[in-house]
Amino acid sequence: MIKKIKNNKKLYLDLLLLGDEQESMIDRYLNRGEMFALFDNNILKTVCVVTNEGNGICELKNIATYPQFQGQGCAKKLIKFIFKYYKNNYNTIRVGTSETPSTINFYKNCGFIESHRIQNFFIDNYNHLIFENGEQLIDMIYFSKELNK
């Protein structure tokens, strides 16, 4: 079951911090975004936040699955739901992510294509160095998907 979370979004902070490890960065989009949570047998597994970026574009700002449920298709199921949910209101959905090969492959498998990058994003916007799978994150890679195709 996928549920839209309208109130008390900070109750999900532990999970949101898995997708974006600095609370002040989450605070930039949490209140202006729409949050969705995927539950299975009343167990929370995955959350995401989507924002309106104007000009027919929405952005998947955060998607995170508890580690014990990763690899079970939860995030992909939630993304497919998001595509359907927003297709009548937006032309394009985009997502920014790290250069980690597994993450890039995940978004490509969900139908996203690489659109652009922001140099030094993780260095310029976070108050500490961020590492994923032993590699320092530097640039943000953006992917996009046309929602009406």
C-alpha positions as CSV (number, residue, x, y, z in Angstrom):
1,M,0.0,0.0,0.0
2,I,1.3,3.5,-0.9
3,K,0.1,6.3,1.3
4,K,0.5,10.1,0.9
5,I,2.0,11.6,4.1
6,K,0.5,15.0,4.7
7,N,1.5,15.7,8.3
8,N,4.4,15.0,10.6
9,K,6.8,14.3,7.8
10,K,9.7,14.6,10.2
11,L,8.6,11.4,11.8
12,Y,10.2,9.7,8.8
13,L,13.5,11.5,9.2
14,D,15.4,8.3,10.0
15,L,14.5,6.9,6.6
16,L,14.9,10.2,4.8
17,L,18.4,10.5,6.2
18,L,19.3,7.2,4.3
19,G,18.6,9.0,1.1
20,D,20.0,12.4,2.0
21,E,22.3,12.3,5.0
22,Q,22.2,16.0,6.1
23,E,19.0,17.2,7.8
24,S,19.4,20.8,6.7
25,M,19.4,19.7,3.1
26,I,16.2,17.7,3.7
27,D,14.7,20.8,5.4
28,R,15.1,22.6,2.1
29,Y,12.5,20.5,0.3
30,L,10.5,18.5,2.9
31,N,7.7,21.0,3.6
32,R,7.3,22.1,0.0
33,G,7.3,18.6,-1.3
34,E,4.7,15.8,-1.4
35,M,5.7,12.7,0.6
36,F,4.7,9.1,-0.1
37,A,5.4,6.0,1.9
38,L,5.2,2.4,0.8
39,F,4.0,-0.1,3.4
40,D,3.8,-3.9,3.1
41,N,1.7,-5.6,5.8
42,N,1.7,-2.3,7.7
43,I,5.5,-2.2,7.7
44,L,7.1,0.9,6.4
45,K,9.7,0.1,3.8
46,T,10.3,3.1,1.5
47,V,9.6,6.8,1.4
48,C,10.0,9.5,-1.2
49,V,9.5,13.3,-1.5
50,V,8.6,15.0,-4.8
51,T,8.6,18.7,-5.4
52,N,7.2,21.1,-8.0
53,E,10.1,22.7,-9.8
54,G,7.9,24.8,-12.2
55,N,7.6,24.7,-16.0
56,G,5.9,21.3,-15.9
57,I,8.8,19.7,-14.0
58,C,8.6,17.8,-10.8
59,E,11.7,16.4,-9.0
60,L,12.2,13.3,-6.9
61,K,14.2,14.8,-4.1
62,N,14.6,11.8,-1.9
63,I,13.8,8.1,-2.1
64,A,15.0,5.7,0.6
65,T,14.4,2.1,1.6
66,Y,15.3,0.6,4.9
67,P,18.4,-1.6,4.3
68,Q,16.7,-4.8,5.3
69,F,14.1,-4.3,2.5
70,Q,16.5,-3.1,-0.2
71,G,16.7,-5.2,-3.4
72,Q,13.1,-6.3,-3.1
73,G,11.7,-3.8,-5.6
74,C,10.1,-1.4,-3.1
75,A,11.7,1.7,-4.5
76,K,11.0,0.8,-8.1
77,K,7.4,0.1,-7.2
78,L,7.1,3.5,-5.5
79,I,8.7,5.3,-8.5
80,K,6.3,3.6,-10.9
81,F,3.4,4.9,-8.7
82,I,4.9,8.4,-8.8
83,F,5.1,8.3,-12.6
84,K,1.4,7.5,-12.8
85,Y,0.4,9.9,-10.0
86,Y,2.1,12.9,-11.6
87,K,1.7,12.2,-15.3
88,N,-1.4,14.4,-15.7
89,N,0.1,17.3,-13.9
90,Y,3.7,17.4,-15.1
91,N,5.6,16.7,-18.3
92,T,8.9,15.7,-16.8
93,I,10.2,14.2,-13.6
94,R,13.8,14.5,-12.8
95,V,16.1,13.2,-10.1
96,G,19.6,14.2,-9.0
97,T,22.0,11.5,-7.6
98,S,25.5,10.6,-7.1
99,E,27.9,8.9,-9.6
100,T,27.6,5.6,-7.9
101,P,27.2,2.9,-10.7
102,S,24.5,1.0,-8.8
103,T,22.4,4.1,-8.3
104,I,22.9,5.2,-11.9
105,N,21.8,1.7,-13.1
106,F,18.8,1.8,-10.8
107,Y,17.5,5.1,-12.3
108,K,18.2,3.9,-15.9
109,N,16.3,0.7,-15.2
110,C,13.4,2.9,-14.0
111,G,13.3,4.7,-17.4
112,F,15.3,7.8,-16.6
113,I,17.9,9.1,-18.9
114,E,20.9,11.3,-18.0
115,S,20.3,15.0,-18.6
116,H,23.0,17.1,-17.0
117,R,25.3,17.4,-14.0
118,I,26.1,20.0,-11.4
119,Q,29.9,20.1,-10.7
120,N,31.0,19.9,-7.1
121,F,27.4,19.8,-5.8
122,F,28.2,17.5,-2.8
123,I,31.3,19.5,-1.9
124,D,29.5,22.9,-2.2
125,N,26.2,22.1,-0.5
126,Y,27.1,19.7,2.4
127,N,28.9,20.5,5.6
128,H,31.0,17.3,5.5
129,L,32.5,15.0,2.9
130,I,30.1,12.3,1.7
131,F,31.2,8.9,0.7
132,E,29.2,6.1,-0.9
133,N,30.7,2.6,-1.3
134,G,34.1,4.0,-0.4
135,E,34.0,6.8,-3.0
136,Q,33.7,10.5,-2.3
137,L,30.7,12.1,-3.9
138,I,31.5,15.2,-5.8
139,D,29.2,15.9,-8.8
140,M,25.4,15.6,-8.8
141,I,24.1,13.8,-11.9
142,Y,20.6,14.6,-13.0
143,F,18.3,12.2,-14.8
144,S,14.9,12.9,-16.3
145,K,11.9,11.0,-17.7
146,E,9.1,12.3,-19.8
147,L,5.9,11.3,-18.0
148,N,3.6,11.2,-21.0
149,K,5.6,8.7,-22.9
